[in-house]
Amino acid sequence: MPRPRETAVYTHGHHESVLRSHTWRTAANSAAYLLGSLDPPMRVLDVGCGPGTITADLAALVPDGRVTGVDRAPKILDRARATAAERGLTNVDFAVADVHGLDWPDDTFCMVHAHQVLQHVGDPVRALREMRRVARPGGLVAVRDADYAAMTWYPRLPGLDDWLDLYRRVARANGGEPDAGGRLRSWALAAGFTDVTATSSNWTFTTPEERAWWSDLWAERTVASAYAERAVEGGHATAGQLRALADAWREWGERKDGWFAVPHGEILCRKDAEGHGKSA
């Protein structure tokens, strides 16, 4: 049975195979749609910051401002703090927080950003309302999420079709929505935003190095991460079935003609200058 909306859990966990992907993310490859909206003195909240690579990039891009990265998992914030320290950043801090109930007053931040977050939360509309609440009048809420239903690849190996079906079932049983990318604009409108710019962009993996990296991390994630544990414990797959899916990933990674695209939905939502439409 799917979890109640307020008790969604993070499907992937923080296994090394997951962090290998998360630490690859940068503002350039994961937040390009918002970079033109940044100003040096901005105060930015980065929700679900994980190991902090995007957070650190944002801090470097607002040198006269400040970036606060938040995550529900305290341990991953140690990794984020180390990332910021390694880069010598002094205008960034981190805190434990839940996007459904942020610990800041109304109208605090110039921009509130979330990357690959709403697909995992129990109530994405409530999360967007809360992000809007802490944004200043005239400020922005910027969100980007993958859309698993829109992922495509070649060669079309049956094992990867089975992987996608399984992942979507496990994610929904955990209370999330894996096909979040295409729903972002709808959720933003339901949250009360009236000024919403919706765009899309892809990650594409096709060179030998990209194929090896992408296939290896998903093969390992499929058998060794929290996602694998939840797939088995929830009765969605056996350990043997997970091994078969991992083999399919490795087979795809070895194909010289391999190609994989991960589409993302993106929204830039402006809070009106009068601050109307705050959460009740």
C-alpha positions as a printed Julia matrix, in Angstrom:
280×3 Matrix{Float64}:
  0.0     0.0     0.0
  1.26    3.54   -0.74
  2.35    5.55    2.27
  0.18    8.43    3.53
  1.2    11.69    1.88
  2.73   13.16    5.03
  5.0    10.18    5.69
  6.84    9.87    2.37
 10.39    8.55    2.66
 13.4     9.3     0.47
 13.45    6.37   -1.96
 17.16    6.39   -2.8
 18.82    6.88    0.57
 22.46    8.0     0.69
 24.37    4.93   -0.46
 27.68    5.67   -2.19
 26.12    4.89   -5.57
 23.54    7.6    -4.92
 26.07   10.18   -3.73
 28.19    9.46   -6.8
 25.32   10.92   -8.82
 24.46   13.72   -6.4
 28.01   15.06   -6.14
 28.22   15.21   -9.95
 25.45   17.81   -9.99
 26.4    21.44  -10.49
 24.52   24.67  -11.03
 25.55   24.47  -14.7
 24.24   20.96  -15.37
 21.28   21.02  -12.98
 20.12   24.62  -12.48
 20.96   26.47  -15.69
 17.36   27.66  -16.05
 17.66   29.92  -12.99
 21.19   31.29  -13.37
 20.05   34.39  -15.26
 17.84   35.32  -12.3
 20.66   35.4    -9.73
 22.07   38.67   -8.38
 25.24   38.95   -6.24
 23.48   40.21   -3.06
 20.69   37.6    -3.05
 19.72   35.51   -0.05
 18.94   31.97   -1.29
 17.42   28.9     0.36
 18.43   25.57   -1.21
 15.91   22.91   -0.15
 17.01   19.26   -0.16
 20.62   20.26   -0.72
 22.13   16.8    -0.18
 25.94   16.87   -0.4
 25.88   20.55   -1.29
 27.53   20.77   -4.7
 24.75   22.89   -6.22
 24.48   24.86   -2.98
 28.17   25.72   -3.13
 27.88   26.79   -6.77
 24.96   29.08   -5.9
 26.97   30.61   -3.04
 29.83   31.36   -5.43
 27.35   33.06   -7.77
 25.92   35.36   -5.04
 29.18   36.5    -3.41
 27.55   39.49   -1.71
 24.59   37.44   -0.5
 24.11   34.25    1.44
 22.91   30.71    0.69
 21.36   28.39    3.25
 21.22   24.7     2.35
 18.72   22.47    4.16
 18.03   18.75    4.17
 16.04   16.33    6.31
 19.07   14.02    6.73
 21.55   15.46    9.28
 24.47   13.25    8.22
 24.46   14.39    4.59
 24.85   17.98    5.82
 28.32   17.1     7.14
 29.25   16.26    3.54
 27.72   19.56    2.37
 29.67   21.56    4.96
 32.87   19.84    3.84
 32.12   20.74    0.22
 31.69   24.4     1.11
 34.82   24.41    3.26
 36.9    22.82    0.5
 35.86   25.67   -1.81
 36.63   28.34    0.78
 33.08   29.67    0.83
 32.09   31.82    3.8
 28.6    32.9     2.68
 26.89   29.52    3.05
 25.39   27.66    6.0
 23.39   24.47    6.47
 20.54   23.3     8.68
 18.14   20.39    9.13
 14.67   21.27    7.83
 11.53   19.76    6.3
 10.08   21.52    3.25
  6.55   20.93    4.57
  7.34   23.24    7.53
 10.34   25.56    7.07
 11.77   27.29   10.14
 11.94   30.83    8.72
  9.55   33.78    8.86
  7.48   34.89    5.9
  9.29   36.88    3.19
 12.85   35.85    4.13
 14.58   34.73    0.91
 15.09   36.28   -2.53
 15.06   32.81   -4.09
 13.99   29.38   -2.82
 15.42   26.51   -4.86
 14.75   22.76   -4.89
 16.36   20.22   -7.2
 14.95   16.64   -7.39
 12.95   17.22   -4.22
  9.24   17.37   -5.02
  9.25   13.87   -6.52
 10.07   12.55   -3.05
  7.85   14.62   -0.74
  4.49   13.64    0.67
  2.63   16.75   -0.44
  4.3    18.73   -3.25
  1.59   21.42   -3.33
  1.99   22.08    0.38
  5.77   22.11   -0.11
  5.43   24.76   -2.82
  3.15   26.84   -0.61
  5.74   26.71    2.13
  8.53   27.65   -0.28
  6.39   30.58   -1.46
  5.73   31.66    2.13
  9.42   32.13    2.91
 10.14   33.87   -0.42
 10.12   37.66   -0.43
  7.49   39.6    -2.41
  8.85   39.7    -5.95
 11.14   36.76   -5.16
 11.39   33.43   -6.96
 10.71   29.79   -6.23
 12.79   27.62   -8.61
 12.17   23.88   -8.9
 13.55   21.16  -11.17
 12.57   17.49  -11.16
 13.14   14.52  -13.43
 10.2    12.78  -15.07
 10.73    9.01  -14.98
  7.86    8.28  -17.37
  9.58   10.43  -20.0
 13.01    8.8   -19.67
 14.11    7.13  -22.9
 17.07    5.11  -24.06
 18.55    3.03  -26.86
 18.92    0.12  -27.35
 15.5    -0.56  -25.82
 16.56   -3.45  -23.63
 13.57   -5.16  -21.98
 15.41   -5.28  -18.66
 15.45   -1.49  -18.47
 11.72   -1.36  -19.17
 11.35   -3.67  -16.15
 13.67   -1.42  -14.12
 11.57    1.66  -14.9
  8.32   -0.09  -14.01
  9.79   -1.29  -10.71
 11.27    2.07   -9.77
  7.99    3.9   -10.33
  6.1     1.35   -8.21
  8.6     1.55   -5.35
  8.69    5.36   -5.4
  4.92    5.62   -5.26
  4.71    3.06   -2.47
  7.12    5.32   -0.56
  4.69    8.23   -0.95
  6.44   10.05   -3.8
  5.65   10.85   -7.44
  8.44    9.75   -9.8
  6.85   11.5   -12.8
  7.12   14.88  -11.09
  8.75   16.83  -13.91
  5.64   17.17  -16.02
  3.47   17.97  -13.01
  5.46   20.91  -11.64
  3.46   23.66  -13.33
  0.18   22.08  -12.26
  1.39   21.81   -8.68
  2.58   25.44   -8.72
 -0.8    26.67   -9.91
 -2.53   24.58   -7.23
 -0.18   26.16   -4.67
 -1.45   29.62   -5.63
  1.25   30.92   -7.96
 -0.01   32.93  -10.9
  3.33   33.88  -12.5
  4.89   30.54  -13.52
  7.47   30.01  -16.26
  7.79   26.33  -17.19
 10.74   24.94  -19.18
 12.53   21.63  -19.63
 16.05   20.31  -20.11
 17.82   16.95  -20.27
 20.74   15.04  -18.93
 22.08   12.85  -21.75
 24.54    9.98  -21.34
 26.1     8.52  -24.48
 29.92    8.66  -24.53
 31.78    5.56  -23.28
 32.65    7.36  -20.05
 29.09    8.61  -19.52
 27.57    5.21  -20.25
 29.95    3.48  -17.85
 29.3     5.99  -15.08
 25.49    6.07  -15.44
 25.06    2.31  -15.87
 27.43    1.4   -13.03
 25.8     3.69  -10.49
 22.3     2.45  -11.37
 23.39   -1.19  -11.41
 24.86   -0.76   -7.93
 21.92    1.29   -6.68
 19.53   -1.41   -7.86
 21.09   -4.06   -5.61
 22.82   -2.21   -2.76
 20.98    1.03   -1.85
 18.0     1.89    0.33
 15.93    1.7    -2.87
 16.9    -1.97   -3.23
 15.97   -2.69    0.39
 12.59   -1.0    -0.03
 11.92   -2.88   -3.25
 12.44   -6.23   -1.5
 10.85   -5.34    1.85
  7.79   -3.92    0.08
  7.3    -7.11   -1.92
  7.92   -5.37   -5.26
 10.87   -7.54   -6.33
 13.1   -10.36   -5.17
 16.85  -10.07   -4.75
 17.25  -12.24   -7.83
 15.06   -9.94   -9.9
 17.1    -6.94   -8.76
 20.31   -8.68   -9.85
 18.77   -9.26  -13.27
 17.93   -5.57  -13.55
 21.49   -4.64  -12.54
 22.76   -6.96  -15.3
 20.51   -5.16  -17.79
 22.05   -1.84  -16.78
 25.55   -3.2   -17.29
 24.56   -4.67  -20.66
 23.26   -1.28  -21.77
 26.44    0.43  -20.52
 28.58   -1.86  -22.68
 26.67   -1.1   -25.88
 28.67    1.21  -28.13
 25.43    2.62  -29.54
 23.96    3.24  -26.08
 22.1     6.49  -25.38
 20.05    7.55  -22.34
 18.1    10.78  -21.8
 16.67   12.04  -18.51
 14.1    14.8   -19.15
 13.44   17.38  -16.43
 10.62   19.78  -15.84
 11.57   23.21  -14.49
  9.53   26.06  -13.04
 10.37   29.63  -12.06
  7.52   30.97   -9.93
  7.47   34.64   -8.94
  5.74   35.68   -5.75
  3.78   38.82   -6.53
  5.27   42.07   -5.32
  2.47   42.68   -2.83
  3.04   39.28   -1.23
 -0.5    38.17   -1.91
 -1.41   34.51   -1.77
  0.63   33.53    1.27
 -0.17   30.23    2.9
 -3.01   30.39    5.36
